[in-house]
Amino acid sequence: MFRRLRRHADRARDPRRLVDARPLGPPVPFTFDGRPMTAPPGQSLAAALWAAGILSWRTTRVGGRPRGVFCGIGQCFDCLVTVNGRPGRRACLVPAAPGDVVTTQEGHGHADLDTP
């Protein structure tokens, strides 16, 4: 009896039983700084960039220091990227979409508004 209960408990703790690990569809193609990339459907841009080994995709306004994901839940604004020409998008909240053009965000992302 204990063996049967133990097997049931082991199956219940198996994380594969908690999520459906099957792919939800074909990979989503997008580009990052001109580099072709793909992501599983629904995956955030931050997760896709991390999976590709890219840990930094923004520079700070002062000093140009590299930034990437910090909190991962959209609270800190460290993971900002420019998506399809729109700066200030939080990569941890934006799912990859087919054909997205994602670029590193330099500073605040509005260099065209800077005055000399």
Buried (B, 14 or more C-beta within 10 A) or exposed (E): EEEEEEEEEEEEEEEEEEEEEEEEEEBBBBEBEEEEBBBBBEBBBBBBBBEEEBEBBBBEEEEEEEBBBEEBEBEBEBBBBBBEEEBBBBBBEBBBBEEBEBBBBBBBBEEEEEEE
